[in-house]
Amino acid sequence: MQAVELYPIQNSLILRARGVELLVLPVHIEALKELKDTKAFADYFLQTAMVNRAARKLYEAWLKKDNTLWRRVFHSVMNDFNENSAEGDAAVAAK
């Protein structure tokens, strides 16, 4: 089991580990989707998407324990958020 779990929900990304959650807001998800360069992605994620110092420090601590986290976050942002999944979620909720 991986230390940090990722949940793409309603155009937000929730990172959860040991009962603690970090939320990446939809406005930051949209900006991150535009960044194809991994260095620019990482810089934006740490400096802007992690809104405060406490969030950055927690994320950096998670990085030390889970060396796959960057790759999984990048993959999740680039692949898990699209209009089709939002429509699919709405259809499932309606049923």
C-alpha positions in Angstrom: 0.0 0.0 0.0 1.3 3.4 -0.9 1.6 6.0 1.8 -0.3 8.8 0.0 -3.6 8.1 -1.7 -4.9 10.4 -4.6 -8.5 11.1 -5.1 -9.6 13.2 -8.2 -13.0 14.5 -7.1 -15.1 17.3 -8.7 -12.1 18.9 -10.5 -10.1 18.9 -7.3 -7.3 16.6 -6.2 -7.3 15.3 -2.7 -4.1 13.8 -1.3 -4.6 11.7 1.8 -2.2 10.0 4.2 -2.8 8.8 7.7 -6.0 10.8 8.2 -4.5 14.1 6.9 -5.7 15.6 3.6 -4.4 18.2 1.2 -6.7 19.7 -1.3 -5.6 21.1 -4.7 -8.2 23.5 -5.9 -9.8 23.3 -9.4 -8.2 26.6 -10.5 -4.8 25.1 -9.8 -5.7 21.8 -11.5 -6.6 23.7 -14.7 -3.3 25.6 -14.6 -1.3 22.4 -13.9 -2.9 20.7 -16.9 -1.5 23.4 -19.2 2.1 22.7 -18.0 3.7 19.8 -19.9 7.2 20.4 -18.6 7.7 18.4 -15.4 10.0 21.1 -13.9 7.4 23.8 -14.5 4.7 21.5 -13.1 6.7 20.8 -9.9 7.5 24.5 -9.4 3.9 25.6 -9.9 2.6 22.7 -7.7 4.9 23.5 -4.8 4.9 27.3 -5.0 1.3 28.0 -6.0 -1.0 25.0 -5.7 0.3 24.3 -2.1 -1.3 27.5 -0.8 0.5 27.8 2.5 3.8 26.8 4.1 2.2 24.1 6.2 0.8 22.4 3.1 4.2 22.6 1.4 6.0 21.1 4.4 3.5 18.3 4.7 3.8 17.5 1.0 7.6 17.5 1.2 7.5 15.1 4.1 5.2 12.8 2.1 7.7 13.0 -0.8 10.5 11.6 1.4 8.4 8.6 2.3 6.8 7.9 -1.1 9.2 8.3 -4.1 6.4 7.6 -6.6 4.3 10.6 -5.4 5.5 13.1 -8.0 4.9 10.7 -10.9 1.4 9.8 -9.6 0.4 13.4 -9.0 1.5 14.4 -12.5 -0.3 11.4 -14.1 -3.4 12.0 -12.1 -3.6 15.7 -13.1 -2.9 15.0 -16.7 -5.2 12.0 -17.1 -7.9 11.9 -14.5 -9.5 15.3 -15.1 -11.5 15.7 -18.3 -15.1 16.6 -19.2 -16.0 13.0 -19.9 -15.2 11.9 -16.3 -17.2 14.8 -14.9 -20.2 13.8 -17.1 -19.8 10.2 -16.1 -19.7 11.1 -12.3 -22.9 13.1 -12.7 -24.6 10.2 -14.5 -23.6 7.8 -11.8 -24.8 10.2 -9.1 -28.1 10.5 -10.8 -28.7 6.8 -10.7 
